[in-house]
Amino acid sequence: MSATASTAATAEPPKRAAVRTPEGAAARAGQLARSPGWSLKDSGSRSRFRGLSAVSRSAAWVAGSGGTVLRTADGGRTWSDVSPSGAAGLELRDIETFGTRGAVVLAIGEGDASRVFRTEDGGVHWRETFRNDDPAAFYNCVTFFDHRNGLVVGDPVDGKFRILATRDGGRSWHLVPSDGMPAARKGETNFAASGQCLTSSGGRNAWFATGGGDTSRVFRTTDRGRHWSVSTTPLPAAEPARGVFALAFRDARHGLAVGGDYEPGEPSPNASATSGDGGRAWKPSAHPVPEYRSGVGWLPHTRHSALAVGPTGSDLTLDGGRSWSTFDKGSYDTVDCASDLGCWAAGEQGRIARLEALRP
């Protein structure tokens, strides 16, 4: 984006399957949806965290500037610096976790600045499993279908978006042939502002978002990245950084898109949209997010509630993305929720927060 270990692996499930659903979760989800609020945690860092993985209400990982990776296991009271050795000069923009000990983190940038690291022991040791050797390539976001199969998406090279795939949990990566990828448009790119330009749902479905060209689009696959189709969205797009920044799908059909204009102070009209058919068609929100938003996530155990975040505030929808209302004015870049209602947000100046239900 231009916007700016050992071989004996633990077979832990990916993050969204790592925590059993507690009794009464639906009721607590409803309470959060009625009166949400962020509870800031002291990370002890000044890094900007655009990569975030929520494991549970107790556990979360963040990845950010200066090659920084932090993790908590006590609800954010304390944070451990588990940054990969030798990553201090890298921009870490996305992180995916497997329970409390396994993680894959993506560094972005031109040429060999785009790298992938993997840990199996909670960040004590990391192994670099991919380093880009193509000076024209720039990778942006990573997602996993399960504990073995995952994808990385990058900006177009020779007119088509780049896709990397793994079948062994991120221990090795291969370039997916480009013959199944539609052509990119002039200026079209991904945005690595939140680690959410690429997302997946189920065992085979994935989507990635674009902007920067004459229109914003969403690409979708139903075969783990081998073949893709594409649809336009109603979010305005333009160079250098206007379009769809983040996607979230709660199942194979119901999706949300948010974005806008990355430049501070620029208006971002019609900056959110919804899909009910797996991303084939997108409808503008009747009452969209009010400003640029870089992150979006569904609230677990609800069918219609979701959160959106950006540098100027956080918004809530209770009707599946058709209308949004702002509930917080703090700055966050990314948001993620675990199945036990552990919803976390992270952003600039080391800001990390967990979602709580405010008292009436």
C-alpha positions in Angstrom: 0.0 0.0 0.0 1.0 3.5 -0.6 -0.9 4.9 2.5 1.1 5.5 4.3 10.8 -21.7 15.5 10.8 -25.1 15.6 9.3 -27.4 13.1 7.1 -29.1 15.7 4.1 -26.8 15.5 1.2 -26.7 17.9 -2.0 -27.4 16.0 -3.9 -24.6 17.7 -7.1 -23.3 15.9 -7.2 -19.9 14.3 -8.2 -16.9 16.5 -12.0 -17.0 15.9 -12.2 -20.6 17.0 -9.9 -20.3 19.9 -12.4 -19.4 22.6 -15.6 -21.2 23.4 -18.8 -19.2 23.4 -19.7 -18.4 27.0 -23.2 -18.8 28.4 -25.2 -15.5 28.1 -22.9 -14.2 25.4 -25.9 -13.1 23.2 -27.3 -11.1 26.1 -23.9 -9.4 26.8 -23.5 -8.7 23.2 -26.8 -6.9 23.2 -25.7 -4.8 26.2 -22.5 -3.9 24.5 -24.4 -2.9 21.4 -26.8 -0.7 23.4 -24.1 1.2 25.3 -20.5 0.6 24.0 -17.5 2.5 25.2 -13.7 2.0 24.9 -11.6 1.4 28.0 -8.0 2.6 27.2 -5.1 0.4 28.3 -1.6 1.5 29.0 0.5 -0.2 26.4 3.8 1.5 27.5 4.5 2.2 23.8 4.3 5.1 21.4 4.2 3.0 18.3 1.3 3.3 15.9 -0.6 -0.1 15.9 -2.4 -0.8 12.7 -2.2 -4.6 13.1 -4.4 -6.2 15.7 -5.6 -9.7 16.6 -8.2 -10.3 19.4 -7.9 -13.7 20.9 -10.3 -13.2 23.8 -11.3 -10.5 26.4 -8.0 -11.4 28.2 -5.6 -11.9 25.3 -4.7 -9.8 22.3 -1.8 -9.0 20.0 -0.9 -5.7 18.3 1.7 -5.0 15.6 3.0 -1.6 14.5 5.7 0.9 13.6 9.3 0.3 14.5 8.8 -3.4 14.1 6.9 -3.6 17.4 4.7 -6.5 18.5 3.0 -6.5 21.9 0.8 -9.1 23.5 -1.4 -9.2 26.7 -2.8 -12.2 28.5 -4.5 -10.3 31.4 -7.0 -8.0 29.7 -4.5 -5.3 28.9 -3.2 -4.6 32.4 0.3 -5.5 31.3 1.8 -5.9 27.8 4.8 -8.0 26.8 7.2 -6.7 24.1 7.6 -9.8 21.8 8.9 -7.9 18.7 10.8 -10.0 16.2 14.5 -9.7 16.3 15.9 -7.6 13.5 12.5 -6.0 12.7 13.1 -2.6 14.3 13.2 -0.7 11.0 10.1 -2.4 9.6 6.4 -1.3 9.4 4.3 -4.2 10.8 0.8 -3.6 9.5 -1.1 -6.9 10.0 -1.1 -9.8 12.5 -3.1 -13.1 12.6 -3.0 -15.4 15.6 -3.5 -19.0 16.4 -4.7 -19.2 20.0 -2.4 -17.5 22.6 1.0 -18.7 21.3 1.0 -18.8 17.5 1.1 -15.7 15.3 2.0 -14.5 11.8 2.9 -10.9 11.2 3.3 -9.0 8.0 5.8 -6.2 7.3 4.9 -3.9 4.4 7.0 -1.9 2.0 8.7 -1.9 -1.3 11.0 -4.7 -2.2 12.5 -6.7 0.7 10.7 -4.5 3.2 7.7 -6.7 2.6 8.3 -9.8 4.9 6.4 -12.4 6.9 7.4 -13.6 10.4 6.0 -16.5 12.3 6.1 -17.6 16.0 4.9 -20.7 17.7 5.9 -19.9 21.3 4.1 -16.6 22.1 6.7 -14.4 20.4 9.8 -15.7 22.3 11.2 -16.8 19.0 10.3 -15.7 15.5 11.3 -17.1 12.1 11.2 -15.0 8.9 9.2 -17.2 6.4 9.0 -14.8 3.5 11.0 -11.9 2.1 9.9 -10.2 -1.1 12.6 -10.2 -3.8 10.7 -8.3 -6.4 11.3 -4.6 -6.3 8.0 -3.9 -8.0 5.9 -5.8 -5.4 4.4 -4.3 -2.2 2.4 -6.5 0.1 -0.4 -5.1 2.4 -2.6 -7.6 4.3 -2.8 -11.2 5.4 -5.7 -13.5 6.3 -6.1 -17.1 7.4 -9.0 -19.5 6.6 -7.8 -22.0 9.3 -4.6 -22.9 11.1 -3.0 -24.0 7.8 -4.4 -22.1 4.8 -3.8 -18.3 4.4 -3.3 -15.5 1.9 -1.4 -12.3 1.5 -2.5 -9.6 -1.0 -0.2 -7.0 -2.6 -0.4 -4.2 -5.0 -0.6 -4.9 -8.8 2.5 -6.0 -10.6 2.3 -6.1 -14.4 -1.3 -5.0 -14.2 -2.6 -7.6 -11.7 -2.8 -7.8 -7.9 -0.3 -10.1 -6.3 -1.4 -13.0 -4.1 0.8 -15.2 -1.9 -0.6 -18.4 -0.4 0.4 -20.8 2.4 -0.8 -24.3 3.1 1.3 -24.9 6.2 0.3 -22.2 8.6 2.7 -19.5 7.3 5.9 -21.6 7.4 6.2 -21.2 3.6 4.6 -19.1 0.9 4.2 -19.4 -2.8 3.1 -16.9 -5.5 -0.4 -17.7 -6.9 -0.5 -17.7 -10.7 -2.1 -14.5 -12.0 -4.3 -16.0 -14.7 -7.2 -16.2 -12.3 -7.0 -12.5 -11.3 -8.9 -9.8 -13.2 -6.9 -6.8 -14.4 -6.3 -3.9 -12.1 -7.3 -0.4 -13.2 -4.9 2.6 -13.5 -3.9 3.8 -10.0 -5.7 0.9 -8.2 -4.1 -0.3 -5.0 -4.7 -1.8 -1.6 -4.5 0.2 1.6 -2.5 -1.2 4.6 -4.0 1.2 7.1 -5.6 -1.4 9.4 -4.7 -4.9 8.3 -8.2 -5.3 7.0 -7.9 -4.7 3.3 -8.1 -8.6 3.0 -10.5 -10.8 5.0 -11.9 -14.3 4.9 -14.9 -16.2 6.1 -15.3 -20.0 6.2 -12.8 -22.4 4.6 -12.6 -21.0 1.1 -14.0 -17.5 0.8 -11.9 -14.3 0.9 -12.2 -10.7 -0.3 -9.9 -7.8 -0.7 -10.6 -4.1 -1.2 -9.2 -1.4 -3.4 -9.1 2.3 -4.1 -6.8 4.8 -5.7 -8.3 4.4 -9.1 -11.4 5.7 -10.8 -13.6 3.5 -8.7 -13.3 1.4 -5.5 -13.8 -2.3 -5.9 -13.9 -5.6 -4.0 -12.3 -8.8 -5.3 -13.7 -12.1 -4.1 -12.6 -15.8 -4.3 -14.4 -19.0 -3.4 -11.4 -21.3 -3.9 -8.8 -19.9 -1.5 -7.3 -17.4 -3.9 -6.8 -19.3 -7.1 -9.6 -17.5 -9.0 -11.1 -14.1 -8.4 -14.1 -12.0 -9.6 -14.6 -8.3 -8.9 -17.4 -5.8 -8.3 -17.6 -2.1 -7.9 -18.6 -0.3 -4.7 -20.4 3.0 -4.1 -17.5 4.4 -2.1 -15.7 7.2 -3.9 -12.2 6.5 -5.1 -9.3 8.7 -6.3 -5.6 9.0 -6.2 -3.6 8.9 -4.0 -5.6 7.3 -1.2 -9.4 7.3 -1.4 -11.5 4.1 -1.6 -12.3 1.1 0.5 -9.9 0.6 3.4 -11.4 -2.2 5.4 -13.8 -5.2 4.9 -15.6 -7.5 7.3 -17.8 -10.5 6.6 -19.8 -12.2 9.3 -20.4 -15.2 7.1 -20.2 -16.0 3.4 -22.9 -13.5 2.4 -23.0 -10.5 4.7 -20.3 -8.0 4.4 -19.3 -4.4 5.4 -17.0 -2.0 3.7 -15.6 1.3 5.1 -13.1 3.8 3.9 -13.1 7.3 2.5 -10.2 9.8 2.0 -7.1 9.0 4.0 -5.9 12.7 3.8 -6.6 14.5 7.1 -9.4 17.1 6.8 -10.7 15.9 3.4 -14.4 15.1 3.3 -15.4 11.4 3.0 -19.0 11.2 1.8 -20.6 7.8 1.3 -17.8 6.1 3.2 -19.6 2.8 4.0 -21.5 0.2 2.2 -23.1 -3.3 2.7 -23.4 -6.5 0.8 -25.9 -9.3 1.3 -24.7 -11.6 -1.5 -21.1 -12.4 -0.7 -19.7 -9.2 -2.2 -21.2 -9.5 -5.7 -23.1 -6.2 -5.2 -22.7 -3.4 -2.7 -25.3 -0.8 -1.5 -24.4 2.5 0.1 -25.3 3.0 3.7 -28.4 5.2 4.1 -26.6 6.9 7.0 -22.9 6.2 6.4 -20.0 6.6 8.8 -19.5 10.4 9.1 -15.8 10.5 8.2 -12.9 8.4 6.9 -12.8 5.0 8.7 -10.0 2.5 8.4 -11.2 -0.5 10.4 -14.5 -2.4 10.7 -15.6 -5.5 12.6 -18.8 -7.4 13.4 -19.9 -7.7 17.1 -20.0 -11.5 17.9 -23.3 -13.1 18.7 -25.3 -10.4 16.9 -26.7 -10.4 13.4 -26.8 -6.7 12.8 -24.3 -5.0 15.1 -20.8 -3.9 14.0 -18.1 -1.3 14.9 -16.1 1.0 12.7 -13.0 3.0 13.7 -10.8 5.8 12.3 -8.6 8.6 13.4 -11.6 10.9 14.3 -13.9 8.4 16.1 -15.7 5.1 16.4 -19.1 4.3 15.1 -21.8 1.6 15.8 -24.4 0.1 13.6 -27.4 -1.9 14.8 -28.9 -2.6 11.4 -26.2 -4.4 9.5 -24.4 -1.3 8.3 -27.3 0.6 6.8 -26.9 3.4 9.4 -24.1 4.3 11.7 -23.8 6.5 14.9 -20.6 7.8 16.5 -20.1 6.7 20.2 -16.4 7.8 20.7 -14.2 10.6 19.4 -10.8 8.9 20.1 -8.3 7.9 17.4 -8.1 4.3 16.4 -6.9 2.6 13.2 -8.1 -1.0 13.5 -10.7 -3.1 15.4 -11.1 -6.8 16.0 -13.4 -9.0 18.1 -13.0 -12.5 19.5 -15.9 -14.9 20.1 -16.1 -14.2 23.8 -16.9 -10.5 23.1 -13.3 -9.5 23.5 -13.4 -6.5 21.1 -10.2 -4.5 20.9 -9.1 -1.3 19.0 -5.6 0.1 18.4 -4.0 3.1 16.8 -1.5 5.9 17.0 0.7 6.8 20.0 0.4 3.3 21.5 -3.4 3.6 21.9 -5.0 0.2 22.7 -8.5 -0.2 24.2 -11.1 -2.9 25.0 -14.8 -2.5 24.4 -16.9 -2.2 27.6 -20.6 -1.7 28.2 -21.1 1.8 29.7 -23.4 2.1 32.7 -26.7 3.9 31.9 
